[in-house]
Amino acid sequence: EELNRELSALLGEKEDDSELREWRRRAQKAEKMAADAEKLLQAVDQTKTNEQEKCREMARALDAMRRREQDATAKAKELQAKLERDRGTFQTALDMLRARDETLKDLHPALHKVVGHLAQQNLADTFIPNTARKVPVLALRWCQQSINSELCFSDGRSLFFALEELLRRQRGPDDWYREGRGRKDLPDVVVHEGGLYV
């Protein structure tokens, strides 16, 4: 509008003059272009602001990711150090258990064999009521209240005599017969709380 007024003042307010109309048309076109350019600048400014905000958000997210990565790295180092400490402790315990196992194997091979068998399978879990089966003597727990002071069985036979028969191979471990009855004298074994009791 200001440009129109200036043009009108310059040309002396000749409304019908074609040159004046051309200049006004050009001025309106220039004003429209200026308004479009202003809108474009505003849109660019808005886009720039949006992009800057997005960049700030991305920077914040990146900082958060870096902090999480640093925390995870620190935690991993801490866990690695703990693992190394625990590995040393477990290795010491494992070495001690291996030494005990070797000692037991050297001192009492039969007990070592029974312990190994029990470690692989709990005998009590495989028992079926009212059946006969062989069980290592060392796996049994004896529940007698007392031992005969003369080391005799309840029928008066000497334990030493039975041991001598075993050592001389006159009687096998499966050949125990109760005197006078002529039948095998198998012990009754009861499973109680995972243990085998005679």
C-alpha positions as CSV (number, residue, x, y, z in Angstrom):
1,E,0.0,0.0,0.0
2,E,2.8,2.3,0.9
3,L,4.4,1.6,-2.5
4,N,1.1,2.3,-4.2
5,R,0.9,5.7,-2.5
6,E,4.4,6.5,-3.5
7,L,3.7,5.5,-7.1
8,S,0.5,7.6,-7.1
9,A,2.4,10.6,-5.8
10,L,5.1,10.2,-8.4
11,L,2.8,9.8,-11.3
12,G,0.4,12.6,-10.2
13,E,-2.7,10.4,-9.5
14,K,-3.4,9.6,-13.1
15,E,-5.8,6.7,-12.7
16,D,-6.4,6.1,-16.3
17,D,-2.8,6.1,-17.3
18,S,-1.8,2.7,-18.5
19,E,1.7,3.1,-17.3
20,L,0.4,3.8,-13.8
21,R,-1.7,0.7,-14.0
22,E,1.3,-1.4,-15.0
23,W,3.3,-0.1,-12.1
24,R,0.5,-0.8,-9.7
25,R,0.2,-4.3,-11.1
26,R,3.9,-4.8,-10.7
27,A,3.7,-3.4,-7.1
28,Q,0.9,-5.7,-6.2
29,K,2.8,-8.6,-7.7
30,A,5.9,-7.6,-5.7
31,E,3.8,-7.3,-2.5
32,K,2.4,-10.8,-3.1
33,M,5.9,-12.1,-3.6
34,A,7.0,-10.3,-0.5
35,A,4.1,-11.9,1.5
36,D,4.9,-15.3,0.1
37,A,8.6,-14.8,0.9
38,E,7.6,-13.8,4.4
39,K,5.4,-16.9,4.8
40,L,8.2,-19.0,3.4
41,L,10.7,-17.5,5.9
42,Q,8.2,-18.2,8.7
43,A,7.9,-21.8,7.6
44,V,11.6,-22.1,7.3
45,D,12.0,-20.6,10.8
46,Q,9.4,-23.0,12.2
47,T,11.1,-26.0,10.4
48,K,14.4,-24.8,11.8
49,T,13.0,-24.6,15.3
50,N,11.4,-28.1,14.9
51,E,14.6,-29.5,13.6
52,Q,16.6,-27.9,16.4
53,E,14.1,-29.4,19.0
54,K,14.5,-32.8,17.3
55,C,18.3,-32.4,17.4
56,R,18.1,-31.5,21.1
57,E,15.8,-34.5,21.8
58,M,18.2,-36.8,19.9
59,A,21.1,-35.4,21.8
60,R,19.3,-36.1,25.1
61,A,18.5,-39.6,24.0
62,L,22.1,-40.2,22.9
63,D,23.3,-38.9,26.3
64,A,20.9,-41.3,28.0
65,M,22.1,-44.2,25.9
66,R,25.8,-43.3,26.7
67,R,25.0,-43.2,30.4
68,R,23.2,-46.6,30.1
69,E,26.2,-48.0,28.2
70,Q,28.6,-46.6,30.8
71,D,26.5,-48.1,33.6
72,A,26.3,-51.5,31.8
73,T,30.0,-51.4,31.2
74,A,30.7,-50.7,34.9
75,K,28.3,-53.4,35.9
76,A,29.9,-55.9,33.5
77,K,33.3,-55.0,35.0
78,E,32.0,-55.5,38.5
79,L,30.4,-58.8,37.6
80,Q,33.6,-59.9,35.9
81,A,35.6,-59.1,39.0
82,K,33.1,-61.0,41.2
83,L,33.3,-63.9,38.8
84,E,37.1,-64.0,39.1
85,R,36.8,-63.9,42.9
86,D,34.2,-66.6,43.0
87,R,36.2,-68.7,40.5
88,G,39.1,-68.6,42.9
89,T,36.9,-69.6,45.8
90,F,35.2,-72.4,43.9
91,Q,38.5,-73.6,42.5
92,T,39.9,-73.9,46.1
93,A,36.8,-75.8,47.2
94,L,36.9,-78.0,44.2
95,D,40.6,-78.8,44.8
96,M,39.8,-79.6,48.4
97,L,37.0,-81.9,47.4
98,R,39.2,-83.7,44.9
99,A,41.9,-84.2,47.5
100,R,39.3,-85.6,49.9
101,D,38.0,-87.9,47.2
102,E,41.5,-89.2,46.5
103,T,42.2,-89.7,50.2
104,L,38.9,-91.6,50.6
105,K,39.8,-93.7,47.5
106,D,43.2,-94.6,49.0
107,L,42.0,-95.2,52.6
108,H,38.7,-97.0,52.0
109,P,38.1,-98.1,48.3
110,A,34.8,-99.8,49.1
111,L,33.4,-96.8,50.8
112,H,34.6,-94.6,47.9
113,K,32.8,-96.9,45.5
114,V,29.6,-96.8,47.5
115,V,29.7,-93.0,47.9
116,G,30.2,-92.6,44.1
117,H,27.3,-94.9,43.5
118,L,25.1,-93.0,45.9
119,A,26.1,-89.7,44.3
120,Q,24.9,-91.0,40.9
121,Q,21.6,-92.5,42.1
122,N,19.8,-92.5,45.5
123,L,19.2,-96.1,46.3
124,A,16.1,-95.3,48.4
125,D,14.3,-94.0,45.3
126,T,14.7,-97.3,43.5
127,F,13.3,-99.5,46.3
128,I,10.1,-101.5,45.7
129,P,8.4,-102.8,48.9
130,N,8.6,-106.5,49.8
131,T,11.3,-107.3,47.3
132,A,14.8,-108.6,47.8
133,R,17.8,-106.9,46.3
134,K,21.5,-106.5,46.9
135,V,22.6,-103.3,48.7
136,P,26.1,-102.3,49.6
137,V,26.5,-102.8,53.4
138,L,28.2,-99.4,53.6
139,A,25.0,-97.7,52.3
140,L,23.0,-99.1,55.2
141,R,22.4,-97.5,58.6
142,W,22.1,-99.8,61.5
143,C,19.3,-99.1,64.0
144,Q,20.0,-101.6,66.8
145,Q,19.8,-100.0,70.2
146,S,22.8,-102.0,71.4
147,I,25.4,-104.6,70.3
148,N,25.5,-107.9,72.1
149,S,28.4,-107.8,74.6
150,E,29.5,-111.3,73.5
151,L,29.3,-110.3,69.8
152,C,26.7,-112.9,69.0
153,F,23.6,-112.9,66.8
154,S,20.2,-113.0,68.5
155,D,20.2,-116.9,68.1
156,G,23.5,-117.2,70.0
157,R,25.8,-117.8,67.0
158,S,29.1,-115.9,67.2
159,L,29.8,-113.0,64.8
160,F,33.4,-114.2,64.7
161,F,32.4,-117.6,63.5
162,A,30.4,-116.1,60.7
163,L,33.3,-113.8,59.8
164,E,35.7,-116.8,59.8
165,E,33.3,-118.6,57.4
166,L,33.2,-115.7,55.1
167,L,37.0,-115.3,55.1
168,R,37.5,-119.0,54.4
169,R,34.9,-118.8,51.7
170,Q,32.9,-121.5,53.4
171,R,29.9,-119.2,53.3
172,G,29.1,-116.5,50.8
173,P,27.5,-113.1,51.6
174,D,24.2,-114.4,50.2
175,D,24.2,-117.7,52.2
176,W,23.0,-116.5,55.6
177,Y,20.5,-119.0,57.0
178,R,18.8,-118.7,60.4
179,E,19.7,-121.8,62.4
180,G,17.0,-124.4,62.7
181,R,14.7,-122.8,60.1
182,G,16.7,-123.6,56.9
183,R,15.8,-120.3,55.1
184,K,17.8,-117.3,54.2
185,D,18.1,-114.7,57.0
186,L,17.8,-111.5,54.9
187,P,17.8,-108.3,56.9
188,D,14.7,-106.1,56.7
189,V,15.6,-102.7,55.2
190,V,13.3,-99.7,55.7
191,V,13.5,-96.4,53.7
192,H,13.2,-93.5,56.1
193,E,13.8,-89.8,55.1
194,G,16.0,-90.9,52.2
195,G,18.1,-93.3,54.3
196,L,18.2,-97.1,54.3
197,Y,17.9,-98.5,57.8
198,V,18.3,-102.2,58.9
